[in-house]
Amino acid sequence: MVTAGQFNPTYNIGSGPDPLAVKLAGKASDTQVTGLDVSPAMVEMAKRVGLPGCYRAPS
């Protein structure tokens, strides 16, 4: 169960610049969105559009 004020990590696999993950990262102050993608280009694009916690996953 998730309660107000509780920290909620969220993981997005194959993230890229996923609009839902970007929106969640910008709106939910109690949530940390971490994205993983095997494509360096998609990781950079995700960071540019507002998902700073996106990382390249080992392939």
N, C-alpha and C positions, 0 to 999 in steps of 0.2 A: 504494500500500500504506500502511496506517495502522499506526504503531508506537506502543508505550506511551510516554507523555511528549510526544507530538507534539500540537500545537494543531490542532484540527479544527473549522473553521467549518462550520456547518450552516444552510441557508436554508430557510424554510418559507413558500411563497407562498400567499396566501389563508388565512393562518394563523388569525386569530381565536384563541379559547381552545382550541386543539388539544391534547387530553390527552397525545398522544404527545410533542409538542414541549415541553410543560410538564414532563413526566416526564424527558425527556432533559436539559433545562436544569437540573433539580434533582439529577440523579444523575451526570452525566458531567462531572467537573471539568475535563477537557481539551477540552471542547467548548463553543463559544459558539453559541447558537441565536439566529438573527435571523429574526423573523417580519415579513411584509409583508401588509397587507390594505388594501383601498380604503375600508372602512367604519370611520369614527372610533369607533363604538360597539364594534365587534369588537376594535379595538386596545386600547381602555380595558379591556374585559373580559379580554383576554389578560394585560394588565399586572396586573390585580387577582388573577388566579389563579396567577401565578408565572412569567410570561414577560415580564420587564422589557425585553428587547430586541425588542419588537414596535413597528413603525412604520407610519404611514399611507403607502401608496404613492399616487403621483399617478394620478388616473383619467383 
